[in-house]
Each structure stands twice: as structure tokens, then as C-alpha cells.
Amino acid sequence: MKVLVATTQRARRAIVAATVALVMLAATAANTPAQNVIGPVVQGQDRPLHTLRDLNQAFVELVADVKPSVVTVSTERVMSVQDTSPFQFPFSGDSFFDQFFGPQQPRGQDEPRERQYRQRGLGSGVIISSNGYILTNNHVVQNADSIYVRTSDDRRHLATVIGADSKTDLAVLRIDADNLKPIAVGNSDDLQVGEIVMAVGSPMSENLAYSVTQGIVSAKGRSNVGLADYEDFIQTDAAINPGNSGGPLVNLDGELVGINTAIVSQSGGFQGIGFAVPVNMAIYVKNSLINDGEVIRGWLGVMIQNVDEALAEAFDTKSTEGVLVSDVVKDGPAATAGFAAGDIILMMNGVKIGNTAQLRNVIASTPPGTKVDFTVFRDGQRLTLAVELGRLPDDPVVAAGGSGLDDLLGFSISTLTGELARRYEIGENIAGVVVTAIGPASAAYRAGLREGDVIVSVDKRAVKNRQDFTALAGDRKKGERILLRIWREGGTMFIVYTL
């Protein structure tokens, strides 16, 4: 511990020394003496900083500009419980004694009483319009019976939920109030890793309202966190704690770039990993909730999976970038545009697509009816497919989770029959061979293959029965790779495995 403390102290001295050197260098370059030159905040413009005091004052003015747009959100939920007396006849409810003495009631009361208590919650929010619209998290206001918003001038307002979206964990509130200051909205697409940001909110208690913490953007595009269906989180090390949820993450121009949502912690407190919903996603959801009463999302109509090294080799592409189309929904927008299973989506409107999460988010945030161009890789060539996006159905076909496979094999197959289809709940019009047995410790199981999977093609050639599978796979040698397309739970996906 002493070594750690000493190292930390040396690091702090080094940072201070470096900062002073930079300030002195800036003052020398400007050929002016080190003095305060702070003037009115001009949003989006640079201004000279000649001393550390100038830097300090810049942060002070930034916070003063943002604070009036931040609110504390308090919720109440009335809960009902059955309150029974602890003093009961010892054999109450015993059928043997009830034969002779009749049903026995608890002493002191004839029947259980219903007792109510109030469950209170706390969160934060940010004003986004002068007519009272406020952005916050869905989990802050979910199931609340009453919601109150306290503004920076200590006014308390009853709030109404305009709409909420659990898929992004966002909600829009509205209050009836005047003299509101909406926050300036930035562009989260322009945000860079390493950029300085601030989080403002009410951690832990209303007594700690308008707490300000400062850090940097640690990463962008975080997904598969398990917090929402659509994840494209900004990661930051600005301290975020319970109660900060729904508050703003702002850049040095005082612009809203994210809605603080969650932390990763083993203790329940701040440990340097916080997540915020990008403002571009939040504004799309906000506009849809206000204008349409629900979030209307775009829909391409494909099942997708990430491209790993094994799939890249199987499809003769040199990179793992892009998203593999494992199935195309019949009569969907992609089918109409000519998409096919096995296409690798590389770009959408000239923007590179890196993974499934990015594609899902960008499609969902594009209004239905929008015409977009996709660059896809198919059979060694690049093609451009023009698609008019549809509207995401209420119960869409979900994206397939792909698995790269290293070693195989060890499973049994049978030609798909009516009896097997009923046993494994396989849909109609599916042809192929079904996996009827697979050991839980086998390489196949570890690779992702499961009993009940239907193999419908081998190396892009259709399989209708056991004979077809044997003809296509039977002459392979150990160590060779095979590309399978399997049907599972209403859709198909590709798997590469090694014999």
C-alpha cells in the first residue's frame, strides 16, 4: 500500500508539473503575461487559457451553464401486503384438528389485513425543451404511481410520462412549468475516445443533487452489456452512482452527448466503468415517443451474425469486418431487394458496418420508408443493393447469435420425419437432417451445435436427407472445415466446424 501511495503522489506531481509547463508554454507563445482572460462562455468556440486558474474557471462556468437544465426525479409506488397476526392457534389449518374443533382463526383478528406502504425512488433527468419535455431512464420511472421533478431553482412539479421505451431504457416526461432552460444537444457520433466529459445528477440522495463529476470517454459502441435490447453505450470513467440514472453526460461545450444509465460494479458503488445512452439514439427515441406515442423502428428483415476468422475463411473474405446474413425473412425488405443467405454486409450508405450490434442500432434508428444502399460481399464480389426499409414488426425475427467452431465432431443425425419434427417442435416445410444426439462434453457441443438443430445445407449445397449429408460430408478428412447452415427456433444460421 505504501508503494501504491508513493507512486500515486509522484504521478500527481508529474501531472501538475506537466500542466504548469503547458500553461507557461501557451503564455510564452501568446507573448502575453499569465493572467486571467476569461470572458463570457461562447459555446463551441475555443478561448485562450493562460493559467491553471483559467482552466479552473472554464470548468466552473461550464457547470453553471449546464446546471439549470438538470433535474432530480423522485418517484413513489404504493405497495400492498397482507398483514397477519403472529399470534395464531398452534394447529390452525391442520385438517385433523379441524374435524373435531372446526376451523381455527388466528387470535386477535378474524382475517388478514391489507397494509400499504410507499416505495420511493430517485433518479435524474435533463430538460430538452422549453415547453417542459425531460429525458430520463425508463427504469427510473417504471411502475411509478407518482413522479415529481425538482428543478435547479428548487421548484417541485408533478410530472407526466409521455412515453417510455424499455428496449433502450429511455423515457420522456413532461412538466407544466415556465422559465425552463433546455440543454444544448450535441452529436454523439462526433464524440471521441479520450474526450473530457462531465456527468451531472443526484447520486444517492436529493441532498446530493447537482453533483458534478468529470472524466473522459473510455470507449464507444459498447454492446452485449445486458442492459437493454438496443445497446450502443458510451463508456466513461466520470463517477456515476445510483441516482445519477437519467442525468446528462456533457462535453466541454456544455452539450448533451449521453444519458447516464448504469455502472459496472462489484460493490454497488462507482468503480470507474459507467455507461450512457448516446444522445443521437436518445433524441430519435424522444421524437418518436412525442410524435407517434411509440418508438417506430426501421426493419431490414434479415437474421445476422458476426463474422469470425473461421467464417471469413469459409466465405473467402480476408477480413472479419461486416455482418453475415444467415437468413432472409420471406417477403421482407431485404428479400425484395435481392439479399441472400451468405451475403456479408460491409457498408450501409457508405458507412462501414463492424458487427451485428452496430447494424441493428443503425437500422432501428432509421425511419421506415427510408431508402438505403448496402454494400455486400457475395461469391468473391462486391455488390450494391438498394433497400427501402420497412417497419419493425411487434414480434420480429430476432438476430441469430453466431458461434465460431474450432474442433468437431461427435453427433448423430437422422433424416427429418414427421415424428422427429413433432418431437423437436420443428416448423413445417423444413427439409434436412436433424441432430438426434450429442454429448454435452463433445467438441460439437462446445462449438454450439445442439440436439434438435436441423442441418439444411453443407457448403452452401442443400441437404434433404441423410444420404445427401453423407454424400457431401462423408469423404472429408480429419482437420478439414465444413460450412453448415442449420435451422433452429424459427430461423437459420451458419456454423463452421472442423472434423
NORWO-V632119 format. One record per residue. N is the residue number from 1. RES is the residue in three letters. PSI is psi in radians with two decimals (999 if undefined). Layout:
# NORWO-V632119
n->N res->RES psi->PSI
n->N res->RES psi->PSI
This chain:
# NORWO-V632119
n->1 res->MET psi->-0.68
n->2 res->LYS psi->-0.68
n->3 res->VAL psi->-0.72
n->4 res->LEU psi->-0.78
n->5 res->VAL psi->-0.77
n->6 res->ALA psi->-0.74
n->7 res->THR psi->-0.73
n->8 res->THR psi->-0.73
n->9 res->GLN psi->-0.72
n->10 res->ARG psi->-0.69
n->11 res->ALA psi->-0.73
n->12 res->ARG psi->-0.76
n->13 res->ARG psi->-0.65
n->14 res->ALA psi->-0.71
n->15 res->ILE psi->-0.78
n->16 res->VAL psi->-0.77
n->17 res->ALA psi->-0.73
n->18 res->ALA psi->-0.70
n->19 res->THR psi->-0.77
n->20 res->VAL psi->-0.71
n->21 res->ALA psi->-0.73
n->22 res->LEU psi->-0.72
n->23 res->VAL psi->-0.77
n->24 res->MET psi->-0.68
n->25 res->LEU psi->-0.73
n->26 res->ALA psi->-0.70
n->27 res->ALA psi->-0.70
n->28 res->THR psi->-0.75
n->29 res->ALA psi->-0.61
n->30 res->ALA psi->-0.16
n->31 res->ASN psi->0.64
n->32 res->THR psi->2.68
n->33 res->PRO psi->2.66
n->34 res->ALA psi->1.94
n->35 res->GLN psi->2.90
n->36 res->ASN psi->2.23
n->37 res->VAL psi->0.41
n->38 res->ILE psi->2.30
n->39 res->GLY psi->-2.85
n->40 res->PRO psi->2.53
n->41 res->VAL psi->2.14
n->42 res->VAL psi->1.87
n->43 res->GLN psi->2.34
n->44 res->GLY psi->0.05
n->45 res->GLN psi->2.60
n->46 res->ASP psi->2.73
n->47 res->ARG psi->2.66
n->48 res->PRO psi->2.49
n->49 res->LEU psi->1.98
n->50 res->HIS psi->-0.32
n->51 res->THR psi->2.91
n->52 res->LEU psi->-0.55
n->53 res->ARG psi->-0.59
n->54 res->ASP psi->-0.78
n->55 res->LEU psi->-0.75
n->56 res->ASN psi->-0.78
n->57 res->GLN psi->-0.58
n->58 res->ALA psi->-0.74
n->59 res->PHE psi->-0.71
n->60 res->VAL psi->-0.80
n->61 res->GLU psi->-0.60
n->62 res->LEU psi->-0.81
n->63 res->VAL psi->-0.73
n->64 res->ALA psi->-0.56
n->65 res->ASP psi->-0.59
n->66 res->VAL psi->-0.61
n->67 res->LYS psi->-0.76
n->68 res->PRO psi->-0.27
n->69 res->SER psi->-0.07
n->70 res->VAL psi->2.45
n->71 res->VAL psi->2.76
n->72 res->THR psi->2.30
n->73 res->VAL psi->2.09
n->74 res->SER psi->2.39
n->75 res->THR psi->2.73
n->76 res->GLU psi->2.44
n->77 res->ARG psi->2.23
n->78 res->VAL psi->2.14
n->79 res->MET psi->2.48
n->80 res->SER psi->2.36
n->81 res->VAL psi->2.70
n->82 res->GLN psi->2.14
n->83 res->ASP psi->1.93
n->84 res->THR psi->2.66
n->85 res->SER psi->2.46
n->86 res->PRO psi->-0.18
n->87 res->PHE psi->1.75
n->88 res->GLN psi->2.69
n->89 res->PHE psi->2.29
n->90 res->PRO psi->-0.42
n->91 res->PHE psi->0.40
n->92 res->SER psi->2.25
n->93 res->GLY psi->-0.03
n->94 res->ASP psi->2.08
n->95 res->SER psi->-0.55
n->96 res->PHE psi->-0.83
n->97 res->PHE psi->-0.52
n->98 res->ASP psi->-0.46
n->99 res->GLN psi->-0.65
n->100 res->PHE psi->-0.61
n->101 res->PHE psi->-0.09
n->102 res->GLY psi->2.90
n->103 res->PRO psi->2.34
n->104 res->GLN psi->2.32
n->105 res->GLN psi->2.65
n->106 res->PRO psi->2.46
n->107 res->ARG psi->2.47
n->108 res->GLY psi->-0.21
n->109 res->GLN psi->2.65
n->110 res->ASP psi->-0.57
n->111 res->GLU psi->2.78
n->112 res->PRO psi->2.51
n->113 res->ARG psi->2.58
n->114 res->GLU psi->2.22
n->115 res->ARG psi->2.46
n->116 res->GLN psi->2.53
n->117 res->TYR psi->2.82
n->118 res->ARG psi->2.21
n->119 res->GLN psi->2.13
n->120 res->ARG psi->2.55
n->121 res->GLY psi->2.85
n->122 res->LEU psi->2.43
n->123 res->GLY psi->-2.93
n->124 res->SER psi->2.99
n->125 res->GLY psi->3.05
n->126 res->VAL psi->2.33
n->127 res->ILE psi->2.23
n->128 res->ILE psi->-0.01
n->129 res->SER psi->2.65
n->130 res->SER psi->-0.27
n->131 res->ASN psi->0.30
n->132 res->GLY psi->0.13
n->133 res->TYR psi->2.42
n->134 res->ILE psi->2.35
n->135 res->LEU psi->2.41
n->136 res->THR psi->-3.00
n->137 res->ASN psi->2.57
n->138 res->ASN psi->-0.70
n->139 res->HIS psi->-0.27
n->140 res->VAL psi->-0.65
n->141 res->VAL psi->-0.04
n->142 res->GLN psi->2.31
n->143 res->ASN psi->0.23
n->144 res->ALA psi->2.45
n->145 res->ASP psi->-0.52
n->146 res->SER psi->2.52
n->147 res->ILE psi->2.26
n->148 res->TYR psi->2.51
n->149 res->VAL psi->2.26
n->150 res->ARG psi->2.16
n->151 res->THR psi->3.02
n->152 res->SER psi->-0.37
n->153 res->ASP psi->0.28
n->154 res->ASP psi->0.42
n->155 res->ARG psi->2.46
n->156 res->ARG psi->2.21
n->157 res->HIS psi->2.47
n->158 res->LEU psi->2.28
n->159 res->ALA psi->2.60
n->160 res->THR psi->2.41
n->161 res->VAL psi->2.01
n->162 res->ILE psi->-0.65
n->163 res->GLY psi->2.76
n->164 res->ALA psi->2.62
n->165 res->ASP psi->1.83
n->166 res->SER psi->-0.39
n->167 res->LYS psi->-0.40
n->168 res->THR psi->-0.02
n->169 res->ASP psi->0.81
n->170 res->LEU psi->2.66
n->171 res->ALA psi->2.66
n->172 res->VAL psi->2.20
n->173 res->LEU psi->2.88
n->174 res->ARG psi->2.44
n->175 res->ILE psi->2.68
n->176 res->ASP psi->1.68
n->177 res->ALA psi->2.75
n->178 res->ASP psi->3.08
n->179 res->ASN psi->0.70
n->180 res->LEU psi->2.50
n->181 res->LYS psi->1.86
n->182 res->PRO psi->2.60
n->183 res->ILE psi->2.62
n->184 res->ALA psi->2.41
n->185 res->VAL psi->2.23
n->186 res->GLY psi->-2.85
n->187 res->ASN psi->1.87
n->188 res->SER psi->-0.36
n->189 res->ASP psi->-0.48
n->190 res->ASP psi->-0.16
n->191 res->LEU psi->2.44
n->192 res->GLN psi->2.54
n->193 res->VAL psi->2.29
n->194 res->GLY psi->-0.23
n->195 res->GLU psi->2.46
n->196 res->ILE psi->2.33
n->197 res->VAL psi->2.84
n->198 res->MET psi->2.51
n->199 res->ALA psi->2.37
n->200 res->VAL psi->2.40
n->201 res->GLY psi->-2.86
n->202 res->SER psi->1.32
n->203 res->PRO psi->2.40
n->204 res->MET psi->-0.79
n->205 res->SER psi->2.69
n->206 res->GLU psi->-0.46
n->207 res->ASN psi->-0.31
n->208 res->LEU psi->0.39
n->209 res->ALA psi->2.61
n->210 res->TYR psi->0.56
n->211 res->SER psi->2.41
n->212 res->VAL psi->2.26
n->213 res->THR psi->2.68
n->214 res->GLN psi->2.47
n->215 res->GLY psi->-2.67
n->216 res->ILE psi->2.93
n->217 res->VAL psi->1.98
n->218 res->SER psi->-0.57
n->219 res->ALA psi->2.86
n->220 res->LYS psi->2.79
n->221 res->GLY psi->0.51
n->222 res->ARG psi->2.24
n->223 res->SER psi->3.12
n->224 res->ASN psi->0.59
n->225 res->VAL psi->-0.45
n->226 res->GLY psi->0.34
n->227 res->LEU psi->-0.50
n->228 res->ALA psi->2.94
n->229 res->ASP psi->-0.69
n->230 res->TYR psi->1.92
n->231 res->GLU psi->2.22
n->232 res->ASP psi->0.84
n->233 res->PHE psi->2.55
n->234 res->ILE psi->2.22
n->235 res->GLN psi->2.37
n->236 res->THR psi->2.70
n->237 res->ASP psi->0.16
n->238 res->ALA psi->2.29
n->239 res->ALA psi->2.16
n->240 res->ILE psi->2.27
n->241 res->ASN psi->2.95
n->242 res->PRO psi->2.28
n->243 res->GLY psi->-0.42
n->244 res->ASN psi->-0.29
n->245 res->SER psi->2.27
n->246 res->GLY psi->-0.21
n->247 res->GLY psi->2.98
n->248 res->PRO psi->2.56
n->249 res->LEU psi->2.14
n->250 res->VAL psi->2.70
n->251 res->ASN psi->-3.04
n->252 res->LEU psi->-0.13
n->253 res->ASP psi->0.06
n->254 res->GLY psi->0.35
n->255 res->GLU psi->2.50
n->256 res->LEU psi->2.14
n->257 res->VAL psi->-0.21
n->258 res->GLY psi->2.80
n->259 res->ILE psi->1.97
n->260 res->ASN psi->2.29
n->261 res->THR psi->-0.77
n->262 res->ALA psi->2.93
n->263 res->ILE psi->2.76
n->264 res->VAL psi->2.09
n->265 res->SER psi->2.47
n->266 res->GLN psi->-0.23
n->267 res->SER psi->-0.21
n->268 res->GLY psi->-0.23
n->269 res->GLY psi->-3.11
n->270 res->PHE psi->2.30
n->271 res->GLN psi->0.37
n->272 res->GLY psi->0.05
n->273 res->ILE psi->1.81
n->274 res->GLY psi->2.73
n->275 res->PHE psi->2.47
n->276 res->ALA psi->2.44
n->277 res->VAL psi->2.24
n->278 res->PRO psi->2.48
n->279 res->VAL psi->-0.54
n->280 res->ASN psi->-0.73
n->281 res->MET psi->-0.72
n->282 res->ALA psi->-0.71
n->283 res->ILE psi->-0.66
n->284 res->TYR psi->-0.79
n->285 res->VAL psi->-0.75
n->286 res->LYS psi->-0.85
n->287 res->ASN psi->-0.70
n->288 res->SER psi->-0.72
n->289 res->LEU psi->-0.71
n->290 res->ILE psi->-0.78
n->291 res->ASN psi->-0.60
n->292 res->ASP psi->-0.19
n->293 res->GLY psi->0.01
n->294 res->GLU psi->2.91
n->295 res->VAL psi->2.02
n->296 res->ILE psi->2.09
n->297 res->ARG psi->2.64
n->298 res->GLY psi->2.81
n->299 res->TRP psi->2.25
n->300 res->LEU psi->-0.64
n->301 res->GLY psi->0.77
n->302 res->VAL psi->2.73
n->303 res->MET psi->2.41
n->304 res->ILE psi->2.78
n->305 res->GLN psi->2.72
n->306 res->ASN psi->2.72
n->307 res->VAL psi->2.05
n->308 res->ASP psi->-3.09
n->309 res->GLU psi->-0.66
n->310 res->ALA psi->-0.76
n->311 res->LEU psi->-0.67
n->312 res->ALA psi->-0.73
n->313 res->GLU psi->-0.70
n->314 res->ALA psi->-0.54
n->315 res->PHE psi->0.21
n->316 res->ASP psi->0.69
n->317 res->THR psi->2.55
n->318 res->LYS psi->-0.15
n->319 res->SER psi->2.69
n->320 res->THR psi->0.12
n->321 res->GLU psi->2.69
n->322 res->GLY psi->-3.14
n->323 res->VAL psi->2.26
n->324 res->LEU psi->2.25
n->325 res->VAL psi->1.96
n->326 res->SER psi->-0.35
n->327 res->ASP psi->2.71
n->328 res->VAL psi->2.21
n->329 res->VAL psi->2.25
n->330 res->LYS psi->2.31
n->331 res->ASP psi->0.23
n->332 res->GLY psi->3.04
n->333 res->PRO psi->-0.73
n->334 res->ALA psi->-0.71
n->335 res->ALA psi->-0.73
n->336 res->THR psi->-0.59
n->337 res->ALA psi->-0.14
n->338 res->GLY psi->0.26
n->339 res->PHE psi->2.66
n->340 res->ALA psi->2.63
n->341 res->ALA psi->2.34
n->342 res->GLY psi->-0.22
n->343 res->ASP psi->2.51
n->344 res->ILE psi->2.01
n->345 res->ILE psi->2.08
n->346 res->LEU psi->-0.68
n->347 res->MET psi->2.67
n->348 res->MET psi->2.06
n->349 res->ASN psi->0.71
n->350 res->GLY psi->-0.06
n->351 res->VAL psi->2.27
n->352 res->LYS psi->2.45
n->353 res->ILE psi->2.07
n->354 res->GLY psi->-0.57
n->355 res->ASN psi->3.06
n->356 res->THR psi->-0.66
n->357 res->ALA psi->-0.74
n->358 res->GLN psi->-0.78
n->359 res->LEU psi->-0.78
n->360 res->ARG psi->-0.74
n->361 res->ASN psi->-0.76
n->362 res->VAL psi->-0.63
n->363 res->ILE psi->-0.78
n->364 res->ALA psi->-0.53
n->365 res->SER psi->0.13
n->366 res->THR psi->2.19
n->367 res->PRO psi->2.49
n->368 res->PRO psi->2.54
n->369 res->GLY psi->-0.20
n->370 res->THR psi->2.36
n->371 res->LYS psi->2.18
n->372 res->VAL psi->2.69
n->373 res->ASP psi->2.27
n->374 res->PHE psi->2.37
n->375 res->THR psi->2.12
n->376 res->VAL psi->2.68
n->377 res->PHE psi->2.15
n->378 res->ARG psi->2.13
n->379 res->ASP psi->0.78
n->380 res->GLY psi->0.03
n->381 res->GLN psi->2.72
n->382 res->ARG psi->2.32
n->383 res->LEU psi->2.72
n->384 res->THR psi->2.15
n->385 res->LEU psi->2.18
n->386 res->ALA psi->2.24
n->387 res->VAL psi->2.41
n->388 res->GLU psi->1.97
n->389 res->LEU psi->2.50
n->390 res->GLY psi->-2.99
n->391 res->ARG psi->2.32
n->392 res->LEU psi->2.15
n->393 res->PRO psi->2.83
n->394 res->ASP psi->-0.55
n->395 res->ASP psi->1.25
n->396 res->PRO psi->2.87
n->397 res->VAL psi->2.20
n->398 res->VAL psi->2.81
n->399 res->ALA psi->2.49
n->400 res->ALA psi->2.48
n->401 res->GLY psi->1.94
n->402 res->GLY psi->2.70
n->403 res->SER psi->2.26
n->404 res->GLY psi->2.47
n->405 res->LEU psi->2.40
n->406 res->ASP psi->-0.97
n->407 res->ASP psi->2.63
n->408 res->LEU psi->2.87
n->409 res->LEU psi->3.09
n->410 res->GLY psi->1.07
n->411 res->PHE psi->2.85
n->412 res->SER psi->2.58
n->413 res->ILE psi->2.77
n->414 res->SER psi->2.63
n->415 res->THR psi->2.38
n->416 res->LEU psi->2.14
n->417 res->THR psi->3.01
n->418 res->GLY psi->-0.70
n->419 res->GLU psi->-0.76
n->420 res->LEU psi->-0.62
n->421 res->ALA psi->-0.71
n->422 res->ARG psi->-0.68
n->423 res->ARG psi->-0.76
n->424 res->TYR psi->0.16
n->425 res->GLU psi->0.90
n->426 res->ILE psi->2.36
n->427 res->GLY psi->2.94
n->428 res->GLU psi->2.82
n->429 res->ASN psi->0.43
n->430 res->ILE psi->2.22
n->431 res->ALA psi->2.50
n->432 res->GLY psi->-2.78
n->433 res->VAL psi->2.44
n->434 res->VAL psi->2.45
n->435 res->VAL psi->2.00
n->436 res->THR psi->-0.29
n->437 res->ALA psi->2.44
n->438 res->ILE psi->2.29
n->439 res->GLY psi->2.37
n->440 res->PRO psi->-0.30
n->441 res->ALA psi->0.05
n->442 res->SER psi->2.82
n->443 res->ALA psi->-0.60
n->444 res->ALA psi->-0.76
n->445 res->TYR psi->-0.75
n->446 res->ARG psi->-0.51
n->447 res->ALA psi->-0.37
n->448 res->GLY psi->-0.13
n->449 res->LEU psi->2.50
n->450 res->ARG psi->2.69
n->451 res->GLU psi->2.38
n->452 res->GLY psi->-0.23
n->453 res->ASP psi->2.46
n->454 res->VAL psi->2.07
n->455 res->ILE psi->2.04
n->456 res->VAL psi->-0.27
n->457 res->SER psi->2.69
n->458 res->VAL psi->2.12
n->459 res->ASP psi->0.78
n->460 res->LYS psi->0.20
n->461 res->ARG psi->2.34
n->462 res->ALA psi->2.52
n->463 res->VAL psi->2.15
n->464 res->LYS psi->-0.36
n->465 res->ASN psi->-3.14
n->466 res->ARG psi->-0.63
n->467 res->GLN psi->-0.73
n->468 res->ASP psi->-0.78
n->469 res->PHE psi->-0.76
n->470 res->THR psi->-0.69
n->471 res->ALA psi->-0.62
n->472 res->LEU psi->-0.53
n->473 res->ALA psi->-0.24
n->474 res->GLY psi->-0.41
n->475 res->ASP psi->0.18
n->476 res->ARG psi->2.74
n->477 res->LYS psi->2.76
n->478 res->LYS psi->2.36
n->479 res->GLY psi->-0.25
n->480 res->GLU psi->2.67
n->481 res->ARG psi->2.56
n->482 res->ILE psi->2.39
n->483 res->LEU psi->2.02
n->484 res->LEU psi->2.57
n->485 res->ARG psi->2.11
n->486 res->ILE psi->2.65
n->487 res->TRP psi->2.32
n->488 res->ARG psi->2.18
n->489 res->GLU psi->0.87
n->490 res->GLY psi->-0.04
n->491 res->GLY psi->3.07
n->492 res->THR psi->2.77
n->493 res->MET psi->2.78
n->494 res->PHE psi->2.53
n->495 res->ILE psi->2.32
n->496 res->VAL psi->2.24
n->497 res->TYR psi->2.78
n->498 res->THR psi->2.28
n->499 res->LEU psi->999
